[in-house]
Amino acid sequence: MKLRQLVDELSLKTYCADENNLDAEVPTAYCGDLLSDVMAHVPQGAVWFTVLAHLNIIAVAQLRDVACIVIVNGSEPDKQTLGKAADHRIAVFGSTENSAQLCMKIAGKL
């Protein structure tokens, strides 16, 4: 599934993305809120669901080359986080739903 399809399927709010991001293939998803765990286990190219919205998520996303970050539970990133995401071309989206709800919606579609 292309990232743009995922965004539509989950009705995600776009915080930071460009056309190149939206054409990426998303092979899998990962849910995690402990950065050390995400750094150790998130697959390359995954959509990463997290409640975290601070600057460090951008560094982890860049390190692990994820397709995008989806900030869940209505949490919102600050301007500094979004500025860093834009600088590093990391797509960031948001949802009021939780990680489990979103994963159930895309189960079997990736």
C-alpha positions as CSV (number, residue, x, y, z in Angstrom):
1,M,0.0,0.0,0.0
2,K,1.3,3.5,-0.8
3,L,1.6,6.0,2.0
4,R,-1.1,8.2,0.4
5,Q,-3.6,5.3,0.5
6,L,-2.8,4.7,4.1
7,V,-3.4,8.3,5.0
8,D,-6.8,8.2,3.2
9,E,-7.7,4.8,4.7
10,L,-7.0,6.0,8.2
11,S,-8.2,9.6,7.8
12,L,-5.0,10.9,9.1
13,K,-4.2,14.6,9.8
14,T,-1.1,15.7,7.8
15,Y,1.5,17.6,9.8
16,C,4.5,17.2,7.5
17,A,4.7,15.4,4.2
18,D,5.8,16.0,0.6
19,E,4.8,14.2,-2.6
20,N,7.9,12.0,-2.5
21,N,6.9,10.7,1.0
22,L,3.4,10.0,-0.2
23,D,4.5,7.7,-3.0
24,A,6.5,5.4,-0.7
25,E,5.4,1.8,-0.3
26,V,4.5,0.9,3.2
27,P,5.2,-2.9,3.8
28,T,4.3,-3.1,7.5
29,A,3.3,-1.2,10.7
30,Y,4.9,-0.9,14.1
31,C,3.4,0.3,17.4
32,G,5.9,1.6,20.0
33,D,6.3,4.3,22.6
34,L,9.7,3.3,24.2
35,L,12.3,4.8,21.9
36,S,15.0,2.2,22.6
37,D,12.5,-0.6,21.7
38,V,11.5,1.2,18.5
39,M,15.2,1.7,17.6
40,A,15.8,-2.0,18.1
41,H,12.7,-3.4,16.4
42,V,10.8,-1.1,13.9
43,P,11.3,-2.5,10.4
44,Q,12.6,-0.2,7.6
45,G,9.8,1.4,5.7
46,A,7.2,0.8,8.4
47,V,4.5,3.2,9.5
48,W,5.3,3.9,13.1
49,F,2.3,4.5,15.5
50,T,3.2,6.3,18.8
51,V,1.8,8.5,21.4
52,L,5.1,10.4,21.5
53,A,5.2,13.8,19.9
54,H,8.6,15.2,20.9
55,L,11.7,16.0,18.9
56,N,13.4,12.6,19.6
57,I,10.9,10.7,17.4
58,I,12.4,12.4,14.4
59,A,15.9,11.1,15.2
60,V,14.6,7.6,15.6
61,A,12.5,7.7,12.4
62,Q,15.5,8.9,10.5
63,L,17.8,6.3,12.1
64,R,15.4,3.5,11.2
65,D,14.2,4.9,7.9
66,V,10.5,4.5,8.6
67,A,7.9,5.5,6.0
68,C,6.2,7.9,8.4
69,I,5.3,8.6,12.0
70,V,1.6,8.6,13.1
71,I,1.1,10.4,16.4
72,V,-2.0,8.8,18.0
73,N,-4.5,9.6,20.8
74,G,-4.8,13.2,19.7
75,S,-1.2,14.2,20.8
76,E,0.3,16.9,18.7
77,P,3.9,17.7,17.8
78,D,5.4,21.1,18.5
79,K,6.9,23.5,15.9
80,Q,10.4,22.4,16.6
81,T,9.6,18.7,16.0
82,L,7.8,19.5,12.8
83,G,10.7,21.8,11.7
84,K,13.1,18.9,12.2
85,A,10.8,16.5,10.4
86,A,10.6,18.9,7.4
87,D,14.4,19.3,7.4
88,H,14.9,15.5,7.3
89,R,11.9,14.8,5.0
90,I,10.2,12.7,7.6
91,A,6.4,12.4,7.1
92,V,4.4,13.0,10.2
93,F,0.7,12.4,10.6
94,G,-1.8,12.4,13.5
95,S,-5.0,10.7,14.6
96,T,-7.3,10.9,17.6
97,E,-7.6,7.1,17.5
98,N,-5.2,4.8,19.4
99,S,-2.5,2.6,17.9
100,A,-4.6,-0.6,18.2
101,Q,-7.7,0.9,16.5
102,L,-5.5,2.1,13.6
103,C,-3.7,-1.2,13.2
104,M,-7.0,-3.1,13.1
105,K,-8.2,-0.9,10.3
106,I,-5.2,-1.7,8.1
107,A,-4.7,-5.4,9.2
108,G,-4.2,-7.5,6.1
109,K,-3.9,-4.5,3.8
110,L,-0.2,-4.0,4.0
